[in-house]
Each structure stands twice: as structure tokens, then as C-alpha cells.
Amino acid sequence: MVNIFCGKESSFCINSKGSVYAWGLNNYGQLGIGHQLNTCTPTLIKELEGINITSIAGGEHHTLACASDGKVYAWGRNDEG
């Protein structure tokens, strides 16, 4: 592991190859792993493959990731737009 980040009830890591993994509470898709099932196993976030993510911030039901090019990615709860 290169870096580890956490949300309220979720965790994220970036490995030495730059791949991002997530695990924990996922009832609003805050893990970004393509479904809304909770998981205790680190699971690859496929949509971030090939993107140089430098930091991740998790909230209660959402997640933000910052890339080295300055782009910000967000996923999770969005019932207020």
C-alpha cells in the first residue's frame, strides 16, 4: 500500500501500481465499485484505473478523489443533485 484514506464507515487505499481499492459501508455507492453491497474485502475501483489519484476524502455517504491533473471525481449519495 502506498496510501490509505477513510470515510465515516469506508476505507480506501492506493497501491504501488496506482490502483485504488475500497471496502466498507456502501449503501449509497460510496465505494464506487459498481454496486451498493457492503464489502469487507478491498475491491478495485475499476473506473479509476489509469487515473493518477493522489488523495481521497470519504464522507458519510459520498467520496471525492483528486487526481494529479487537478480533476476531482465524486460518487455516492446524490439525492439533492
C-alpha positions as CSV (number, residue, x, y, z in Angstrom):
1,M,0.0,0.0,0.0
2,V,1.1,3.5,-0.8
3,N,-1.6,5.5,0.9
4,I,-4.7,4.8,2.9
5,F,-7.8,7.1,3.3
6,C,-11.1,6.7,5.1
7,G,-14.7,7.9,5.2
8,K,-17.2,7.6,8.0
9,E,-17.6,3.8,7.6
10,S,-15.5,3.1,4.5
11,S,-11.8,2.8,3.7
12,F,-9.7,3.3,0.5
13,C,-6.1,2.6,-0.5
14,I,-3.8,3.3,-3.4
15,N,-1.3,0.6,-4.1
16,S,2.2,0.9,-5.5
17,K,0.8,0.5,-9.1
18,G,-1.7,3.3,-8.6
19,S,-4.8,1.2,-8.4
20,V,-7.5,2.3,-6.0
21,Y,-9.3,-0.1,-3.7
22,A,-12.3,0.4,-1.5
23,W,-14.2,-1.5,1.3
24,G,-16.8,-0.9,4.0
25,L,-20.3,0.6,4.0
26,N,-21.7,1.0,0.5
27,N,-25.4,1.6,0.8
28,Y,-25.3,4.7,-1.4
29,G,-22.5,3.5,-3.7
30,Q,-19.9,5.5,-1.8
31,L,-17.3,2.8,-2.5
32,G,-17.5,3.4,-6.3
33,I,-17.3,-0.4,-7.0
34,G,-20.3,-0.7,-9.3
35,H,-23.0,-1.9,-6.9
36,Q,-24.4,-1.0,-3.4
37,L,-23.4,-4.0,-1.4
38,N,-21.3,-3.6,1.7
39,T,-17.9,-5.4,1.5
40,C,-15.1,-6.1,3.9
41,T,-12.7,-7.1,1.1
42,P,-10.7,-4.4,-0.6
43,T,-12.3,-4.2,-4.1
44,L,-10.8,-2.5,-7.1
45,I,-12.5,0.8,-8.3
46,K,-12.3,-0.1,-12.0
47,E,-13.5,3.4,-13.2
48,L,-10.3,5.0,-11.7
49,E,-7.9,2.7,-13.5
50,G,-5.4,4.7,-15.5
51,I,-6.1,7.9,-13.5
52,N,-3.3,9.1,-11.2
53,I,-5.3,9.5,-8.0
54,T,-3.4,11.4,-5.3
55,S,-5.9,11.8,-2.5
56,I,-9.3,10.5,-1.4
57,A,-11.8,12.0,1.1
58,G,-14.8,10.0,2.2
59,G,-17.9,11.4,3.8
60,E,-20.8,9.5,5.4
61,H,-22.4,8.5,2.0
62,H,-20.1,10.1,-0.6
63,T,-16.5,10.0,-1.7
64,L,-14.2,12.5,-3.5
65,A,-10.9,11.7,-5.2
66,C,-8.3,14.2,-6.5
67,A,-6.1,13.3,-9.5
68,S,-2.6,14.7,-10.2
69,D,-4.0,16.7,-13.1
70,G,-6.3,18.6,-10.7
71,K,-9.5,16.8,-11.7
72,V,-11.9,15.9,-8.9
73,Y,-14.1,12.8,-9.1
74,A,-17.2,12.3,-6.9
75,W,-19.6,9.4,-6.3
76,G,-22.1,8.1,-3.7
77,R,-25.3,9.7,-2.4
78,N,-26.7,12.4,-4.7
79,D,-30.4,12.8,-3.8
80,E,-30.0,16.6,-3.6
81,G,-28.2,17.0,-7.0
